[in-house]
């Protein structure tokens, strides 16, 4: 039986090597290991692997989500398994919305990762029970993340606020007036129900907008 050809993409060589050894040990064929988003795109285009196991957060300009968008735009049937150190609800939902076939955390059992790769290759979805439960809860109670409640500009400003920038610093960075930023930031606080800087930062971390 022909082995499933897998491409790994992660910017931590030790982590990627460990996953490669695990997948090879499970009878899969790891044909490429990309360390940057640009390398991942080039290798995917050249090798056309059966499944791409893609870290969500790597690279400086592009992210794993950007890579997935570009791959799926060119190859709508591409099988992508997302890997993440974090398992925020917003990240899980975003990978599902993009068309990912599985979401796995980096501390997962190697056998579960291999199972996710096989299911993705077969065109099926694969979520561990606790991830599937959280997806179901999101659909029932609604998504209350900043990503779902704010438009693109407001979300950008919220993220900068969470990083500790003042209104004046945000205004300079985005090349708009301080008054404009002040008005938008106040509206953002009211909409999300957070006012203290610590709560803003905590909310942004919870939903994967900034690193903890």
C-alpha angles and dihedrals in degrees: 000000000000113000120240109254112227133191118201122204120189134128094223107083095196092051092046093047090051092051091046092054091046094050093045087051088054091056099263126130114235103202100173143016115200122193101188134040090244091052090048092054093047094047093046091051092048101041103028094209120201092237133016117209102201131189110223097216118046135111132042103247103022126037132208089261090055090051091051092050092052094045093048092046089058097032110027093182094053114136110228128181113192122216124197140170087215130052105200115162092241092055093048092050094045094053090049091048092050092055102262114158097210141014116208131175118227092246092060123128110267089232090057091050091050089049090051090052092051093048091047090050089053091053095252133124122247125195127161111243096258092049092048090050092053092050089052092049091051091054091049102044098030130242112288096177121128088244091063097043103042132063120236097270094044090049090051091052092046090053092051090048089052090052089059102256118149122233089257092051092048091049091052093046093050094037096236133116122283089234091058091051091045091054094046094045091051091050090049092052091050094048095048095038094234126119111157116083092233092055091048091053092045091052092049091050092047092056097043099251095124135016117263 
